[in-house]
């Protein structure tokens, strides 16, 4: 049984790089085009126009990433301001508040300004007065993770 040229060269060895590289590109090209098509279908027409000229899924992904995660000083300052102004009103749902906080933390991380776990405890100061007693209990704990604090707040 003889191997086709692609099968014979699918494994890179020390003496077949150029043949292997070409065959690998030809093998992967349809998968990349399929990935680009799937990505485009997941976008609204407005954002499809943004990636219209992209020739690979990676290029389209990077265009979108650059647009949505603009890593500039203004965005970081704006997100930090949102974090410091973040507060919960009396009667608000704790789960909704925690999800908004997590989203804000993710957006900060996306612009290369992630919060350390200790810094995330600023969450306790953002809670409404409805949670004052629970905050005091959490603060009295010697070593408590953010996850444990959230669990205690949800159970409250």
N, C-alpha and C positions, 0 to 999 in steps of 0.2 A: 504494500500500500504506500503510494508516494504522497508526500505532503504538498499542499499548495504553497506558493511563495509566501503568503501571509502566515500560514501555520508554521512554516519552517523558520521564520524570522520573528515570531512573536515574542521570544525571550531574548532579552538584551544580553549579548556577550561582549567580550573585549574587542572583537573585530567586526561587529556588524552594526555599529551605532547608526550610521547614516541610512541604511536600509530599514533598520528597526524604527527610527524616528519618523521616516516618511510613512511607513505602514501604520504606525501608531496614530499619526495625524489623520490618515485616511479612514482608519477604523473609528476614531473618536469624533470626527467631523459630523457625521449624522446625529450622534448623541447630543453634541453641542447645539446643533440646529434645532433638535427636538426640545432641548431645555430652553432655548431662546423662545421658541414658539409657545411653550407652556407658560413661561414668564410673561410674555406679551398678553396672553389670554387672561392672566390674573390682574391685569391693569385696566383702569378706565381709559377711554379714548384719549383723554387729556394727557395721561402719562405714557400711553403708547406712542404718541408723537415725540416724546422725549427720547425714546430708545429706537426710533425708526431707523436711524443710521447705524446702529450697533451691528457688528458683524459676528459677535459671539455672546453667549449667555453671560460670561464674566464681564464683558464690556458693558452690557446692559445693566447688570447688577451694580457695577461701579458707578454708572451714571445716576442711577436711582439713589444709591447710597450717598453720593456727593450732594445730590439735591436735598435729600431729607435729613441728613446728618451733617449739616454745615458746621464744621469744627472751627468756629471762629469765636473770638472774644465776646462779641455781643450775645451770642446764643448761650454761652456758658454763664455770663453775668445774668442774663434774663432767667435762666433756669435756677440759678442760685437765689435770685430774688424771689422766685416763686416758692422755693423751698423755705425761705425765711418768713415769707408771708403766709405760708400754708397753715390753715387752721380749720378746725371743725366747729360748726355751730351746734348749740344745744338742740337735741332731738334728731340730729343727722344719724344716718346708718353707719355703724362702725366698719362694716365690711367694705362699703363704698369708699369710706375715708382711707382705709388701709390699701385698697386697690389703687386709689389715686396717688397715694404716697409711693407705692411700688413703681407705678408708671413714671413718676417724677424721678425716682432713683435710676430707673432704666434709661431714661432720656439723658440724665447727667452722665451715666456710664458711656452712652453712645457718643457723646462729645468729648470723650477722654477726660472726664472729671468725676470719676466714681466716688461715692461716699464710702468711707471705712465703716465697718460694722458699729464701732463706738459712735461715730457721727450720726448714724441712722437713729440713734436713740432720741434725736431731736423730735422724732415722732411723738414722744410722750408730751412734749410741750405744746404740740399742736392740737391736742385733744380738748374737747369741750369740758366745762366744769362738771358735767354729768359723770366724768371719769376721774375726778380728783382723788377719790379714795383709792381706786385701783392703781392710779399712778403712784401714790405714796407707798402702796404695798410693793409694787414692782421696784421702785427706787430703793426700798429697804433690803432687797435681795442683794447678796454679795456678788455673785456671778450669774448673770442672766443674759441669755442671748436675745436678739431681736425676735427670733421666731417664738421663743418661750413667752416673751412679753406680748406678742400678738395673740398667742393662744389664750393667755390670761384675759386679755381685753375682749376677745370674742366670747369667752365663757361668761363674762360679766353680765 
